[in-house]
Amino acid sequence: MRTTIKRTPLNRWHRDQRANMANFGGYDMPLWYSSVKDEHLAVLNGAGVFDTSHMAAVTVVGSEAADLLQYCFTNDLDGCMGPSKKPLSPGRCVYGAFLDEHGQTIDDAIVFFLEADSYMVVINAGMGGVVADHLRHNLGRRNATVTDLSDRLGKMDIQGPAAARILSEVLVDPKAVLTGMPYFSFKGHFDPTSPLADAVRLDDGAPILLSRTGYTGEFGFEIFLAPDRIQALWEHLLAAGHSFDIKPCGLAARDSLRAGAVLPLSHQDIGHWPFINHPWPFALPYNADQTGFTKDFIGRAALEEQTDFSFTQVFVGKDLRKISAGEGSRVIDADGQTIGTVLTCATDMGVGCYDGIIFSVASPNKPEGFTAKGLCCGFVKVDRKLSLNEHVDIADNRRKITVTIVDDVRPHRTARKPMAGMI
């Protein structure tokens, strides 16, 4: 059966710019425009914009919307904010996942608390209907309405240390909007009829939801707005960011940036195996000593009773060479035994190694004359927990390279920097 490839509202713009295009999640999407390296470094040094309208969104509204999400979502909405474990509050959002009864990932997501009894869930391309059906299936007698907004909402991201300064050129009252805006918070609404008091508008009057989140590990924002407004904003931001050398960025740079920031790709780094023993424990509702969970949720029993002890871990190589991840890849220990597979292998082109220490182009303590030549990095899934700094080989049918198990890759990332220093 022939499948129709979907297009985002920016598709014609991408093709007019001769972007290298490919099918991603059922959408015709840009992989790169100039080069992956240029786009990757633009986000570390200045800013880049990404078309993310292929992402899906679902709203959950009603007096028992929170109860439904609390049961279906891994993170604990009653205790997910900061070291003091405060409840999620309006204007804040949180990362987690939706699991099936086997404890395996349906999709990862960010839940936005819009206002009392109203939430938005942002998931991956093509997953809006799947997650909406999952929520409805578990609705029971709860008073909540689930609405799939797939292809009804425009979305783009601006990422990089200059993002706030560029955004200031296109917002009404940017100081009021941006001042004091913490990481994983948001303001505004994409619905022009919304009565929210903290309305955020572009200088052409368009309402937006502006979220201080992203998928690069760097300072930046995700912007939600009506689909028919997105091209005007896209072009406006590119013009406003000209002096900061802003660049349109494709999915390839998005992938290399997220790998260096230790961020997972759903259905690749998390998927059809138990959502546990991985680098993202903050997505699960662990108690203080991580001996149990603070709430009930779909998949909890399977995680507590699991016998499939696989471990997802982070690695970095000594140079930029990569191997092909997925089926056919191998992780080989010091005894020559195959102990797992490679989930992701990408090249973070903004980092390099000097005297055994990884530095980024953004590192304030980088050695004089430091040049980032790039390092391969990613995730392996193995049948035993590897020690930090342990060396293993990863291989495909073409090559074998030695990598080191680490807990982080790109240092001095800017995502969590205080807003005061970025405006």
N, C-alpha and C positions, 0 to 999 in steps of 0.2 A: 504494500500500500504506500502510495506517495505521501510524504509528509510535507506540509507547507512550512517553510522557514519564516519565522516572524521577524519584524523589523521594528526598531525603536524609532521615536520621532526624529532622531538625529541621523538616521541611516543615510539619507541623501547627502548630508553634509560630509559624513565620513567618506563616502564614495567620491564626492567631488574633490576631496583632498587626497585621493588616491591611496587611502589607507589599505593596508593588507588585511583582508577580511576573511572570516572563517565562521563556521557554525559552532556556536557555544550555547548549550542548554536550549537548543531550538531557536536561537536568535542569530541573525546575521550581524556579527560584531567585529569591531576593529581589533586586530592583534597588535599592530604598531603603525605609526605614521612615518617617522623619520628613521629611528632605530630604537631598539629596546634599551640600549645603554643610555642614550641621550634622554629618553623619557624617564628611566629609573633615576638618573642623577638629577634631573630637573626637580623631582619631588624631594630629594634630600637637600638640594641647594636653594631652591626657590619655591616653585609650585607647579603642579600638574593638574589637569582636569580629566575626569573619567566619565564616560557615558555609562551609567548604571541603571538605566530604565528597564533593563531586562530583569532586574530583581523583582521579586513578588512581595506583595503586602496583603495582610489580612487584618480586618478590624474585629474586635470582640467587645461588644457593648451590652450592658445590662447589669442589674443589681448583683448577679452572681458571676459576672465575667471574671473577676479576680479568682474566685474559687475554681472555675474551670481551668484557667491558666495555671493556677497553683498545682493542680492535679496532673496536667498534661506536660508542663514545662519543667525542666530539671532544676533550674535555680529557684531559690526560696524567696518569693516576692515579699515575704514578711521579715526577711533578715538578710538582704543581699548588698546593702550599701555600706561600704567601708569597714574598717576594723571593728567599729562598734556594732556592726550588723543591724543597722536601722532598716525599716521597711522601705520598699520602693515608694517614691512619692511622685506626684504630678510634676512633669518637667524632667524626669530622670528616666534612664533606660538601662537595660541589663542584658548581658549575653548568656545564652544557655542553649539547650537542645530539646527537641521532641524525640522521645524514644518509643519503640514498640514494647510489647510485653516481654520480649526477649532481652531487653536492655540495649538493643541496637539502634543506631541513629536513623531516624526518618529524615531529619534535617536540623542543622543548627540555625539559630535565629537571634534577633535582638527584639526584646519586648519594650515598647514605649508606653509609659503611663501618661495618657493624654490629659485626662481629667477624671473626676469621680465617675466610676463605672464605665470607663471608656479606655480601651487599649488598642495599640496598633502593633502588629507583629511583622517584622521584615524578615523574609526568608529568601532562599536562592531561586535563580531563574527556573521557571517551569514547575515550582513546588507550591505555588499558591493554592491550587485546587487540592493537592494532596494534603497539605496541612489543614486547610479549611475542612476537608472531609474528616480528617482525624479528630479535629476539635468537635465537629458536629456529632460524630460517632460516640464520643464520650460525654456529650452534653447531658444526657439523662434528663432529669426534671429541672435542671438549673435554668434560671431566668437569664438567658444570654442569647445574643444574635451574632452569628459569625458571617462576615461578608468578605468575599475574595475580591480584592482590588486589582488583580493582575491586568496589566495593559490599560489601566484606567488612571495611572499615576506616573508622572514624569519624575526622574531622579537623576542627579548628577553629583559627583564628588569633586571637591577641590582640596588637595592635599599638599602639604609642604609648609616650611616655616614662614613663608610670605602669605599664606592663605588668608589670614585675618586682615592684613593690610590691603590685599586685593579686594576682598569682600566689602571692605569699608567704602569702596568706590561705587558700589552698586546698591547699597542698602539705605533705606530711610532711617535716620538717627542711628548710625552704626555704633556709636559709643554706648547708647542705652541697651542695644541688642547684645553686644559682645562683652562688655565689662563684667567681670566676675563669673563668666560662663565656665563651669567646670567640665572636666572630661566626662563623657557619657551623660551629658545633659542636652536638652533641646529647648527651643522656644518657637512659638508660632503654630500655624496650622496651614495645610495646603487647601483647605475648604474655605472659600470666601464668605460663607454664611456662618462660620464658626464664631461663637460669642467669646472666645478666649481673650482674656485681657492683654496677654503679652503678644499681640499680633506683630508679626514681622513682615515687612513689605519691601519689595524691590523698588528702585526709584521710578519704575514705570507703573507702580501701584499693585503689582501682582503679589498675592499673599504666598508665603512659603512656610514650610516647617524646616527649621535650620537645626541640625543636630551635630554636636561636636563628637563625631565618631568617624570611622573609616576603616579601610582594610589594607593599610600600608605600614602601620606602626609609627607614622609621622603625624605631626600636628595637622589638623584639618577638619573639614566639615562634610557632611552629607546634606544635600538640599532636595527637598520634596516639593513638587509644584505641579500645576496642571500641565498635561503633555503639550498643549498648544503654546505654552510659554517657554519651553525649555530651550529652543534654538536661540531665541533672543537673549536669554541669560547666558548661554554657552558663548556666544559671540561677544557679548558685553564683557564677560570675565576675561576672555582672551585679550581683548583690547585693553582692559584695565590693568592686566598683568604684564603688558609688553615690557616694561622697564625691569621686571623681575625675571624675565626670560621664561615666562610661563609656557608650558607646552601641553597640547592634547596628548593623552596617554592611552595606550591600548591595553588589552588584557594580558599581554606578555609582561609588561612592566608591573602591572598589578600583581601578577603571579610571583615575579622575582622579589618584589618589595615585601609581600606578605610572607614569603618563605624566610627571608632574613629577619622578619619580625616575629617569627615562630607562631604564625597564625594558620589555622587549619583550613583546608579546602574540603567542604562537605562532599561526601560520596567518593573521596579519595584518601584523605588522612583520617577521617572518621566515617564509619559506614556500617557494613553488615558484620559487626563483631561488637562485643560488649563495650559500652562507652565508659571505660575506666582504665586505669593504669596508663595515663597519657599526660601530656604537658599542660593540660587545661583544667586542673582540679577546681578552679574557681567557678566552673560551669555546673558543678554538682553541689548539692546542699549538705556538705560535710559539717559535722559538729566540730568543736574546737580542736580536739585531738585526732580528728579524721578516723575515728573508730566506728562511725555510723552516720546516719543522715538525720536531718532535723525535721523532715516532713515525709509524707507519703507521696509518691508520684509513679506514673506508669513506667515500668521497667525496674523499679527499686528492688523487688524481690529477686529478679534475675541477676542484678549486679551484686547483691549480697550473697547469692548462692552460686556465683559463677565458678566454673572449673576450667574454663578456657583462659589460662593465664598468659595472654599475649601482652606485650608492652610496646607502646608507641613512644619513640625517643627521638631526640634532635641530634643531628650530626652536622659537622662542617668539614670540608676538605682543605687541602693545602694550596689548591689553585682553582681555576675556574672550570676545569673539565667536569663534564657531567656524564651520567649514565641514564639510560632510559628506565623510568620507573614503571611499576606495575607488574603484570604477569611477565615472567621471564627474567625478572631481576632477582638478585640474590644478595643476602648479607652473609658474609663468611667470617667466622671467628678465627682466633690465633691458631687453633688446631686444625683449620681447614674445613670445619663443619659448616654446612649451610644452616643458619639459625633464623632466617626470616626473609622478608622482601622489602624493597624500597617503595615507599608511598609517594614521596615527592623528592625530586632532585632538580634544583634550580640554581642559578648563579646570582648572588647579590653583588652587583657591580659597584656598589658604593663602599665596599670594605676591602681590607687587605691585612696581611699578617706581617708584623715586624718584631723580631726577637721573640717569637712565640706568642705575641699578644695581638689580638684583633683590634684594629682601629677602623673607624668610619671616616668618611670625608667630613662629617660633622663633628668629629671628636675634638673637643677643645685641647686635649693633651696629646694630639697626634705628633709624631716626631717631625722635625724640620725636614722638608723635602719629601714627605710621605706621599706616595701615589697609590691610590686604590686600584689594584689590578683585578679585583674580583675574587670571590671564593664560592665554591659550590656548597650548597647547604640544603637541608630538608628534613624529612622524617623517615624512619625505618620502623617496621613492625616486626618484632622479634619474639622468640619463645622463652627468653629469660631476660631479667633486668640487667642491663649493661651498666657498668660503673662510669661515672664522669671521668673524662680523659682516657677512657679505654679506646684502643684502636681496633677497627674492623675494616674489612674490605667490602666494597659494594661493587657489583658486577652486572653486566648484561652480556649480550652476544658479541659485543664489539670490544669492550675494555673492562679492566678491573682497576679501581683506584682505592687508596687507603684514606679513611676518614676518621674523625675523632668524635666521640660522644660528648655532647656539651649540654648545658641547660639554657643557653642563649646564643645568639649569633651577632646581630648588628648592634653595637653599643651606642649609647648616647642618642637613642631614639627620642623624638620630640613630642609624641602623642600626648603625654601627660604634663607637658610644661604649663606653668601658670599662664593664664591668658594675659596678665599684665605685661609680661615680657614679649608678647607676640603681636600686640596691636601696633 
